[in-house]
Amino acid sequence: MESEQKKKQDVIIIGGGPIGLACAIEAKKAGLRYVVIEKGCLVNSLYNYPHNMSFFSTSDRLEIGGVPFISNNAKPTRPEALEYYRRVCSSWQLDVRLYEPVQAVAKEEHGDFRITTSKAAYTSKAVILALGFYDLPYLLNVEGEDLPKVKHYYDEPHPYFAQKVAVIGAANSAVDVALETWRKGADVTMIVRNPAIGDNVKYWARPDIENRIKEGSIKAYFSSSVKIITPQTIEVETPQGIVSLENDFVLAMTGYQPPFDFMKAAGVKFRQDEAHTPVYDPETMESNVPGLFLAGVVVGGLQTNKWFIENSRVHAEQIISHLKKIR
């Protein structure tokens, strides 16, 4: 008897985040054979968010599959979101293969796709890339970035109590990290490439960080960049020249990018624009490769603040509706 993994699927969904799960729900509703393949844990990107993070969106805008999302406050927390998406997966009995990194997506001569993972090989009529972007941080590309004290992910403030912490960046994540670590007893200095705090910082956080900087509680170097990181210091290029700062930890909140190399290897082409936007049909979400679809934040290329759970849930309906028509 043919093994389960070798049976041809109607659609393989790569990525077990909220949008990947939304695609699976729509596929199941449509009676399509599907499998979700995820390299990490369920909703892996959300799992890697800071422990105390709250979402910008209200819980109703994060719902998928008709499963109610009830949170204690208007803006749900990371633990509430993890619990919610576990419940969605269980309620719909979704076929999700976790901790199974996809190694290659190749279109064969007869038109089907072959998906090779760390554990198996699958064939499918169609593939959906719902990859997210939280796994590839923008690097500083400076000497010393590989030191243990340099971190591109932030979890909680406790380890930084009574430590000299440099926070790199001026967007929401950097502002949140600077404020939270300072409030838990860290000596915080922000290194900001631009001349001011980012324009898109949450309206309730902006006056907080600006006042902390103004009063000197949090130090800040604007129009500046880190040049060298040593075990004891960081060297910062400022408009006034190079400054050497004593330092215990560097929290590089410089943002993240989609897995462009993986997408290119699958055949996806990109527009020659600043955002490095992938080529796709906005009505069907099909890429330039017939049968290969894009869903969620990867659609925006480098514009990772353009697509969120609440405005890309519809991608699942668009894709599955198209697959039903050509089935």
Secondary structure, 3 states (H helix, E strand, C coil): CCCHHHCEEEEEEECCCHHHHHHHHHHHHCCCCEEEECCCCCCHHHHCCCCCCECCCCHHHHCCCCCCCCCCCCCCEHHHHHHHHHHHHHHHCCCEECCCCEEEEEECCCCCEEEEECCCEEEEEEEEECCCCCCEECCCCCECCCCCCEECCCCCCHHHCCCEEEEECCCHHHHHHHHHHHHCCCEEEEECCCCCCCCCCCCCCHHHHHHHHHHCCCEEECCCEEEEECCCEEEEEECCEEEEEECCEEEECCCEECCHHHHHHCCCCECCCCCCCECECCCCCEECCCCEEECHHHHHCCCCCCCCHHHHCHHHHHHHHHHHHHC
